[in-house]
């Protein structure tokens, strides 16, 4: 198989609230479908994520305030985990704080040569916002 593209689909409890959350993160609503809408997409650059209200996958957030670090159980969030690769993790971190987005791991230089932070969507999906470190 030669894949031409990959589009994750997130199960969300409220598609309109999810559109708004992604807009705060800096993404744009691409489209929606249905009346009322129960399916749609958000876009950033060449990337797109589909959102499905109430279906196509799991969701569920943990009560843990962090998603990384010593003693953390990262399997407690039942949503999807994805890595988003960016040019500047620290600028995005400041933007997320200004927008009131839940940051569950601050920018950290990880031993696998990535500067990374985590944000959590209200339905438990976790986004690892990352940039490779020069070696």
N, C-alpha and C positions, 0 to 999 in steps of 0.2 A: 504494500500500500504506500502511496505517496500522498500525504495529506496536503491539501491546498489552503485550508484555513481551519480554525478551531474557534467555536463560539460556545462558551459555557452558558448554562441555563440555571438561574437561581430561583428556588422556590421562595416566594415572598408572601407575607401575610397581608400587605397593603401595597398595591402597585403604585398608587399615587404618592404615598409616603416614601416609597423606594426611589421613585423618580426624583423627588425633592432631596433625599439624602445624597444621591449620586451627584446632583447639581451642586450641592454644598461641597462635595469632594472635588469638583471641577469638571465633571463629565456633563454631557448634554443628552437630553432625551432625544432619541433618534426617531421613534415611531411607537404607536400603540395599536392594538387590534381588539375589536369587540365593543359591544355597547351594553353595559359600561365596559371599558377596557379591562382585560384580565391577562393580557400578554403584551409585551413590548420590548424595546431595546434601548440601551444607553450606549453612548459612543464617546471615545477619546482618541484622537488621532486615527490610526488604522484599526484600533481595537473596538470590539463591540461585545456587550454582555446582554443576553436575553433575560427578561424577568417574567416569571409565570406566577400569577397569584394563586396560591393554594395547591400547586402541583409540580410535577417534574422534579423530583428530588426531595431532600430533607432540609429542615431548618430547625433551629433551636439554640438559644444562647445559654452559656453557662453563667453561673453566678460569680465566677472567678474574675477579679479585676484585671488580671494580666493574662497574656497568651504565650508568654515565654519566660525563661529564667528558671532558677533553681526551685524545685518543688512544684512547678506548674504542671498541670495535667492537661495538655493541649487536645486531648480527645473529648473533653467535656462539651465543647461547642459542636453542635450537630450539623451546622451549616457547612458550606463549601469553603475551603482554603485556597486562595490564589495568590500568586506573585504578580505584582505590577512593577515593571522596570521603568525607572525614571532617571532624569539627569541630576536632580537635587533633592535628596531625601529631607534635608533640614528645612528647606523652604516649604515643602509640602507639610512637614510636621507643624510649623508655625501656622500655616493656613488652616490645618485641621483643628488646631486649638482655637483659633479665631472663630471658626465656624461651629464650634461645639460638637465636633465629631469625636466619638469615643476612641481615644488612643490607648491601646492596651499594651504597647511596648514602645518606648521612646527610641529615637535613632541610636543605634548601637553598631559599632564595628564588630562584626561576628568573625569567629575563627575560620569560617569558610570563605573569607575574602569578599564579604558583602556588607555594606552599610544598610541597615534594615530597620524599619519600624512597622508596627502593626496597627490597623484600625479595625473596629468591629461594627458591622452593619447591625441594625436593631434585631434582625432575624437570626443572628449568630454566624453570619458569613464573615470570615476573617481575611483581610487583605494584607499581605506582606508587601510593603512598598519598599523597593530595593534598588540599589545601585552597586555594581561591582566595584571593588577597590583595586587600584593599581598595585601590582606586585613588584 
